[in-house]
Amino acid sequence: MSFEISGSIKTIFPEQTFQGGFNKREFLLTTKDGKFEQEMNFECVKEKVELVAHLQEGDAVTVSFDIRCREWQGKYYTNLVAWKITGSGGGNTKPATDEAPFEPDDVILDEEPPF
């Protein structure tokens, strides 16, 4: 199931590369939930890392994403995995790809996850 949310880019984190060539890049999105701001950490994995390359802090965007959860050593980790990012007006964003969402079977970590 895919989801979509709009907000502004608060922080863009450096790309991370793990053993086996797996890479990801995270960004923090700020959105309004009623009268309070909420921050959400998204990640782009593998070829979707390129979606973040054109973003700048403060850009207004709409993020299409999937929610993924997995167990690792008895603990559960939930990730918001972005697969499409588009400008929603006013920012310096350019439209991102319309490719299909990433598949969770594509993700293989060869080391302890950085949680």
N, C-alpha and C positions, 0 to 999 in steps of 0.2 A: 504494500500500500504506500502510495506517495503522498506527500504533504507539501504545502506551499505557505510561505510567510514573508512578509515585507518588513523592512526596517533599514537601519543605517549601519554601515561598517564601523565598528569601534576600533578593532585591532586586527592586524594581519600578522600571523606568526611565521617564522622561517620554515622552509620546507625541511622535512625530516626524511632520511633514507635509512632503511634497516637492512639487515643481512638478507640476501636473496633478491635484492633489487626493489623490494616494496618501498614505496614512498607515499607521503601524505603531507598536506599543508592545511593548517587550521586557521579559522578566522572567527572573530567574536562579532555577533550581530546584536544590536540594541533595538528593541521594539517596544511599543506601548501596549500595556495590558491594563486597560482602564486608565486610571490616573497615575499608575506606577510604571516605570521602565523595567523591562526584563532583559537580561543578557543571556544569549545562547551561544554555545561553542559548537561550530560546525567543522567538519573535516571534508576535504576533497582527497580522494585516493587515486593512485596510479595516473592514468592519462588525464583525469579530471583536475589534477593539480593546476593545469594551465588555465582553468577558469578563474583562478585567484590572481593571475599575473597582471591583469588590467585593472584590478580594484585599487582604490585608495581609501584611506580612512575618511569617513564622513559621507561616502557615496551612499545614495539611496538605492536599494536593490530589492528584488524579489528572489527568494531562494526556493528552489524545488528540491526536496530531500526525502530520504528514506530513514526510518528509524531501525537501527540494528542493535540486537542484544546478543551477547555471547557469554558463556561461562568460561572462566579460567581459574584453575586451582581453587574451586569452591566459591569463587566470587563472581558476580554478574556485572557486566559493563555494558552501558547503553551509549550508542553513538548516533549523532545526527549526521548523516552522510549526504552532502550536497552533490547533485548531479547536473544541475542547471542553475545559472545565476544570470539574471537580466536586470538592466537598469530600470528603475521605476520613476524616473524623472529627476531632473536637476543635477545629477551627478556626472562624473566623467566616465561612466561605465559604457561599454559597448556590448551589444547582445552576445551572449555566450551560445554555446552549442545546443542543439535540440536533440542530441543523441540520447539513446535509451539510458535509464538509470544503471548504475553499476550493480553487478551481481555479487552477493556476499561470498560466494564460493571462490571469487577471484582473490580474496584477501588471505594471505598466509604469512603469519609472523614467525620468524625463525628465532626470536629471542623474546625475553620478557617484554610485555607491552609497557609503554611509557605512561602508565596511569598512576 
